[in-house]
Amino acid sequence: MDAMDALVDALQCLPGVGPKSAQRMVYQLLKSKRQRGLHLAHCLQDAMIKVQACEKCANYTEGALCRICSDPARADRTLCVVESAADIVAIEHSQTYKGCYFVLNGKISPLDGLGPEEIGLPKLRDRVEHENIEEVIIALPTSVETHATYHFIQKILAPYAVQLTQLAHGIPSGGDLEYLDGYTISSALKNRAALNA
Amino acid sequence: MDAMDALVDALQCLPGVGPKSAQRMVYQLLKSKRQRGLHLAHCLQDAMIKVQACEKCANYTEGALCRICSDPARADRTLCVVESAADIVAIEHSQTYKGCYFVLNGKISPLDGLGPEEIGLPKLRDRVEHENIEEVIIALPTSVETHATYHFIQKILAPYAVQLTQLAHGIPSGGDLEYLDGYTISSALKNRAALNA
């Protein structure tokens, strides 16, 4: 296989890139962006080798601890449990949460061989036990696997005096009732709040 | 800037990739595709360095001559003039053309400092003069700059006994009249063909 075909093939490991768009990328890089292409190759190699999981929360970092775990201004008695490091970016973007995180290694899925150990729940228990954690906020999307994950987190943390909470379910900002699923609307009705309180 | 931010930035040199999709790509590569990410970095570097312009036609190649120019089965008395090497892929895909190619370095555009010399017309003249070219097919998209390019090609090849042709203009296969522009429809009407010939 020649270098161009190999590159068209390799680009398809990127999400959303198929054969047609990969080919367009290759021709455009070769035509007028060779320096930027070489720079991209360098950055890619760099990130794939240097970026590792934070020792405490499994967020991505180049050092031993991530930016958040090593920030003394963060409230380290509150942990927010997320499914992937990408979710941290979204939560940080909201600028509301000042605690720390714990990234699960996926969600419970017996068919894929992912049990409580595999997704890192023992490590979560250790942190709760040794770091005087006061609240664990579960911030996982709603799905069948997530329900199993909730269940195991509750079970594993039962012996500790820690408050377990989950993100509120309801209508998203800008969400049009017409297009929302039944489960979301039923959650929003169940959790309705008093206006004249 | 850390390695992840640098990669999110660098990925945006790819056509159709903005900040959001670049971030999604980085997280997905880090999560489960590190080996493929490293392979992509390698292929990218390889292609950016090795792939050069064919000495005869300026198509992309890793050797001195491209696959087409070095194929003795191709009719080397016919040249098809295209605007970019990517157009060769599309024409080859149609499996109708058995001649050779000549890739222009863009199109005439005085505002961008691109005159006949810059886009490589003297080289086209040299090939016509020294290689007994019998037909030059102009396969450029229709635009104001292309008209200027046509004009210069005609002028530069006027002294030689070479047939100049251009691709037929008309309705594309599957093209819906309702959505076609006036110029295309007027070309299709002007060049209409007899059915009972």
Boltz contact constraints between the chains, C-beta under 6 A:
constraints:
  - contact:
      token1: [A, 2]
      token2: [B, 62]
      max_distance: 6.0
  - contact:
      token1: [A, 3]
      token2: [B, 46]
      max_distance: 6.0
  - contact:
      token1: [A, 3]
      token2: [B, 47]
      max_distance: 6.0
  - contact:
      token1: [A, 3]
      token2: [B, 50]
      max_distance: 6.0
  - contact:
      token1: [A, 3]
      token2: [B, 51]
      max_distance: 6.0
  - contact:
      token1: [A, 3]
      token2: [B, 62]
      max_distance: 6.0
  - contact:
      token1: [A, 4]
      token2: [B, 47]
      max_distance: 6.0
  - contact:
      token1: [A, 4]
      token2: [B, 51]
      max_distance: 6.0
  - contact:
      token1: [A, 6]
      token2: [B, 43]
      max_distance: 6.0
  - contact:
      token1: [A, 7]
      token2: [B, 43]
      max_distance: 6.0
  - contact:
      token1: [A, 7]
      token2: [B, 47]
      max_distance: 6.0
  - contact:
      token1: [A, 10]
      token2: [B, 39]
      max_distance: 6.0
  - contact:
      token1: [A, 10]
      token2: [B, 40]
      max_distance: 6.0
  - contact:
      token1: [A, 10]
      token2: [B, 43]
      max_distance: 6.0
  - contact:
      token1: [A, 13]
      token2: [B, 33]
      max_distance: 6.0
  - contact:
      token1: [A, 13]
      token2: [B, 36]
      max_distance: 6.0
  - contact:
      token1: [A, 13]
      token2: [B, 40]
      max_distance: 6.0
  - contact:
      token1: [A, 14]
      token2: [B, 25]
      max_distance: 6.0
  - contact:
      token1: [A, 15]
      token2: [B, 24]
      max_distance: 6.0
  - contact:
      token1: [A, 15]
      token2: [B, 25]
      max_distance: 6.0
  - contact:
      token1: [A, 15]
      token2: [B, 28]
      max_distance: 6.0
  - contact:
      token1: [A, 24]
      token2: [B, 15]
      max_distance: 6.0
  - contact:
      token1: [A, 25]
      token2: [B, 14]
      max_distance: 6.0
  - contact:
      token1: [A, 25]
      token2: [B, 15]
      max_distance: 6.0
  - contact:
      token1: [A, 27]
      token2: [B, 86]
      max_distance: 6.0
  - contact:
      token1: [A, 28]
      token2: [B, 15]
      max_distance: 6.0
  - contact:
      token1: [A, 30]
      token2: [B, 51]
      max_distance: 6.0
  - contact:
      token1: [A, 30]
      token2: [B, 60]
      max_distance: 6.0
  - contact:
      token1: [A, 33]
      token2: [B, 13]
      max_distance: 6.0
  - contact:
      token1: [A, 34]
      token2: [B, 48]
      max_distance: 6.0
  - contact:
      token1: [A, 36]
      token2: [B, 13]
      max_distance: 6.0
  - contact:
      token1: [A, 37]
      token2: [B, 44]
      max_distance: 6.0
  - contact:
      token1: [A, 37]
      token2: [B, 48]
      max_distance: 6.0
  - contact:
      token1: [A, 38]
      token2: [B, 48]
      max_distance: 6.0
  - contact:
      token1: [A, 39]
      token2: [B, 10]
      max_distance: 6.0
  - contact:
      token1: [A, 40]
      token2: [B, 10]
      max_distance: 6.0
  - contact:
      token1: [A, 40]
      token2: [B, 13]
      max_distance: 6.0
  - contact:
      token1: [A, 41]
      token2: [B, 41]
      max_distance: 6.0
  - contact:
      token1: [A, 41]
      token2: [B, 44]
      max_distance: 6.0
  - contact:
      token1: [A, 41]
      token2: [B, 45]
      max_distance: 6.0
  - contact:
      token1: [A, 43]
      token2: [B, 6]
      max_distance: 6.0
  - contact:
      token1: [A, 43]
      token2: [B, 7]
      max_distance: 6.0
  - contact:
      token1: [A, 43]
      token2: [B, 10]
      max_distance: 6.0
  - contact:
      token1: [A, 44]
      token2: [B, 37]
      max_distance: 6.0
  - contact:
      token1: [A, 44]
      token2: [B, 41]
      max_distance: 6.0
  - contact:
      token1: [A, 45]
      token2: [B, 41]
      max_distance: 6.0
  - contact:
      token1: [A, 46]
      token2: [B, 3]
      max_distance: 6.0
  - contact:
      token1: [A, 47]
      token2: [B, 3]
      max_distance: 6.0
  - contact:
      token1: [A, 47]
      token2: [B, 4]
      max_distance: 6.0
  - contact:
      token1: [A, 47]
      token2: [B, 7]
      max_distance: 6.0
  - contact:
      token1: [A, 48]
      token2: [B, 34]
      max_distance: 6.0
  - contact:
      token1: [A, 48]
      token2: [B, 37]
      max_distance: 6.0
  - contact:
      token1: [A, 48]
      token2: [B, 38]
      max_distance: 6.0
  - contact:
      token1: [A, 50]
      token2: [B, 3]
      max_distance: 6.0
  - contact:
      token1: [A, 51]
      token2: [B, 3]
      max_distance: 6.0
  - contact:
      token1: [A, 51]
      token2: [B, 4]
      max_distance: 6.0
  - contact:
      token1: [A, 51]
      token2: [B, 30]
      max_distance: 6.0
  - contact:
      token1: [A, 60]
      token2: [B, 30]
      max_distance: 6.0
  - contact:
      token1: [A, 62]
      token2: [B, 2]
      max_distance: 6.0
  - contact:
      token1: [A, 62]
      token2: [B, 3]
      max_distance: 6.0
  - contact:
      token1: [A, 86]
      token2: [B, 27]
      max_distance: 6.0
